């Protein structure tokens, strides 16, 4: 076979393989866009973050074109027909008419990760590049501050090795604290500096200055109380991850690392005055930053039975009584509005 003929055969083979590959990608995308039968009822419409409307907002987690789309339902009918918006995110949270949407879009060489700030009508106000894969998002009760955590390396808090980056944004001045690792750390009454410091899971108080978060260093996790204005944090207690401050600001809900059966974490609630905690009735391992629906009830995401790529939202009483209850299926990133 001559050289020119070999080149012709190789070119044809490459084109055929490229065509087959493109066909497979299109078919896979088409299958992903097909909604599963028996899913939640939906309708297209306007989703707003306006205060005064008692609604529950969340991201759809089921397969299909509405995967990752922000939806809302009346708070008293969480499993009712969903109003679905055009805004899609991997993580979302909102309060007082301000929303933070963490996006991750596949690129030719790497993911394009962004934090997008939206107003009450879901219009984009600003966007910021992210240093890694979206993980956690929170907005302060006033809507002034937004925080996000990304994985810089590793893909799970349960992994042996991972690194995070956590930022806090002032949506009034647009001042960005791009890395909480630059804040001063007081641990056991002393200044703490280390190369292995990681922060994640910010939750805000109503005073637009105080926040709580997880600090990891030397193989241990700590609950920290921080001040945005002073750019500092102080450790309070160990073995606390993904804290969530109650609306009355007296308690922290969080996941506590345990070693019982197949569970890696168990949800607990801690009294901030005494630092005493109690486990919740949910005994399954929850890898989420729980959301307070009110002063008595928590919501969180768990993998759906038989569907590893989907999560459902569950609720449980915050006082440790009762039993877990399914809130709504095929959903994640809840936010109680109103």
N, C-alpha and C positions, 0 to 999 in steps of 0.2 A: 504494500500500500504506500502510495506516494505521500510526501509530507503534507501537500495541500489537501489531499483526501482525508488524511488523519485529522487535520484541523477542522475540516468540514464536518466530519463525524462528531468530533468533540463539541463543536458549536451547537449542532443539532441536539446532542445529548443534554447540554447545559440548558438550552431553551426548553426542552421537554421536561427536565427536572424542575426548572423554575415554574413552568406552567402547572405541573402537578402540585408543587409546594403552595403556589398561590391559590389553587383550587381548594386544597385542604384547609388553608387559613380561612378562606371565605366560608367554606362549609362549617368550620368550627365556630366562626363568629356568628354565622346564621343560627347554629344550634344554641349558642349562648344567648341570642336575642329572643329565643322562643320562651315565653313564660311558662312555668310549670302549671299544670292543671290543678284546680283546687286551691289556688293561692288567694290572698286577701283581695276583696273587691276594691277597685280603684276608679278614680275619675280625675281627669285633667282639670286644673283650676289654679287659682291664685293662692299661694301659701304666703302668709305674712308673719312677721315676728312682732306684731303690734301688741303692746301691753294692754291688758284688759280683756283679751279674748282667752278664755281658759281652754287652751289646747295643748296637745302633746305632739311635739315634732320629733321626727326620727328619720334615719336613712333606711331605705329598703335594702334587705340583704338577700332577697331571692334572685334566682336566675331570671334573665330577661332584660328587656330594654330599660326597665325601671330600677335595675340594680344600682344602688348608691344614690338614687334620687331622693331629695328631701321631700318628705310627706308630712301631713298633719291630720289629726283626728280630734274630735271633741274629747276633752280629758275624761269625761264621764262615759265615753263610748270608745275605749281604746281599740276594740276589735271591729269597729264599724268601717264603713267605706272610707277609704283614704283619698284625700286630695293630694295629688302628686305634682310637684313643680318640675321645672327644667334644670334646677341646680343639682349637680351631682358632686359627691365628696366621698372620701374614704373615712373621714372623721368630721364630726360637726358638733357645735354647741352654740347656744344663743341665750341672751338675756337682755331685757329692756330695749328691744329693737335693734340689737347688734348681734351679728352672727359671725362665727369663724368656721371656714370650710377648708379642710386640708385635702389637697388633691394630689394624685400621683398618676401621671400620664406616661405610658411607655414611649421611649424615644429610640432613635436609631442606635445610639451607643449607651445611653443610660436613661433612667427614669427622670422625668421632669416633675419635681415636687414643689408645690407652692402652698402657702397659706393665703387664703383670700378672705378679706373682710367684706361683709355684705351689710346693707342697711335693712330696714324693716320690710322693704319691698323686694329683698333679695338682689338688689342692684350692687354690682361690685364697686367698692370704694377704693381699696388699695389691695395690692398683692405683694407678697414677699417670698423670695426663694427659700426653700428648705434644704437643710444639709443632709437629709436622709429620708427614710420611709416614715410616713405619718403614723403616730401611735396614740397620742392623747390630745384633747382640746378642751378648753374651758374659757368662759366669759364671766367677768365679775358681775354681781347682782345689778350694779348700776349700768352695765354695758360699756363702761369706760375702758377696762383692761381685758385683753385677750392673752391667753397663754397656749403654747403648744409644745409637745414633745415629739421628737423623731428618733428613730434608730439610725445611728450613724454606721454601726456594724452590728451584725446579728439580727435576728428577726423575732425574738421572743424574750420576755422577762424570765422565762424558765430556762433559757439557754445558759450554758456554763460561761460563755464569754459574750458580752454585748456592751455597746457603748451608746449613750443617749446624748441628745442636745435639747435643752429646754430654754424657751424664750418667753419674755413677757413684753407685750406691746401696749403702749398708751394710745388709744384711738382718738384722743383729743389733740395731743401734740405730735403724734406719730413717732415718739421716741421709742426705739426698740432696744431692749436689753436682750441681746442676741444669744447670750450664754450665761445661765445662772452660776456656772462654775467660777465666774469672775466675782461673785459676791463673797463678802467676808463670812467665814464660818466659825461659830463658837460651839465647841463640843466639850461637854463636861467642864465648862467654865474656862476653857483655854482656846486660843486660836488654833484652827486646824487647817493645814495645807497638805495636799497629797495629789499625786498624779492620777490616782484611780477614782477621783470623785465623779459621780454621776447624779443628776437630778431628774425626776420625772413626776408627773401627776400633780400639777398645781391646782389648788382650789382657793377661791378668794373670799375674804370677809367683805362686809358692806362698807367699811370705812375707806375703800379705795387706796389702801396701803398695806394692810395685813394679808398675808397669804400663808398657806401650809403646802408642803410638798414632801416627797420622798427624797432622801439623800442616801446614796450608797457609797460606802468606802470600806476598805479592809475586810471585804467579805460580809459586811453587815448593812442592814438598812435601818434608817432612822426617820422618824417624823420630825420635820423641822417647822418652826414658825419663823416667818420672814417679814421683812419690811422693804417695800419697793423703794421708798424715798431714801432709806439708809443703806440700801444695797447690802443687806446682811441677813443671815439666818442663824437660828440657834436650835440645837437638837433638843428634843423633849423626851423621846422614848424610842426603844429599838423595835425592830420587826414590824414595821408599818410600811405598806405599799399602796400607792394610788389612793390617797386620802380624799374624802369628800365632806365638806363642812355642811352641817345641818342648817336649815333656814333660820333657826333660832340661835345659831352659832355656839351651842353648848356642847356639841358632840361631833366626832369625826367617824365616818364610816370608812372602812378600809379592808384590804385583803391581807390576811396574816398567813405567813408561811407555816405550814403544818406538815407533819409526816404521819398521816393516818390513812391507810389504804392507798387508793389511787389518787387521792386529793393532794394537790401541791399547795393550794391556798384555801382559806376559809374566810368568809366575810365576817367581820366583827364591827362593833360600834364601841367607841371609847368616849368616856366623859372627860372633857377637857379640864375640868376643875380638879378631879381626883386622879386622872390618867388611868382609871380602872376601866377594863373593857369586858365585853361579853360576846360570845359567838351568836350568830343568827341561826335561824332554823334551816337555812340553806346549807346543806352538807356537801353539795357538789363543788368542784374546784372552779372558782370564778376568776377569770383573768380579764378583769374589766375595772374601770373606775366608776363605781356605782353613782347613781343620780338620786337625790332626794326628790320624791314627788310631792311630799309635804313633810311636816315634822315627825310623822309616824311611819312613813313608808319609803322603802328604797326600791329602785329599779336597776336592772343590770342585764347584760347579754350573756347567753350561753349557747354553745353549738346546738343546732337542731338535731333531734334524733334521726339517724340515717342520712344526714346531709351535712358533711363536714365543711362545706363551703357556704353554709348559711347559719345565721344565728336568730334566736328568738329572744324577746324581752320578757323577763320574769320580775315579780315583785315579792317582797317579804317584809313583815313588820320589823321595825327598827329596835324593838325592845326584846327581841329574842324569842318571842312567843309565835304561835301560829305555824303555818306551813307555806312553802313557796307556792306561788300561783302564776300561771301563764298570763301575761299582760296582753301581748300581741305577737303573732308569729312573723317570721321573715323580716326582722327589724333590728336595728342597732343604733347607737349614739342618741339616746333619748334626751329631750329637754322639755321641761314643763314650762309653758309660757302662760303669762297672765297672773 
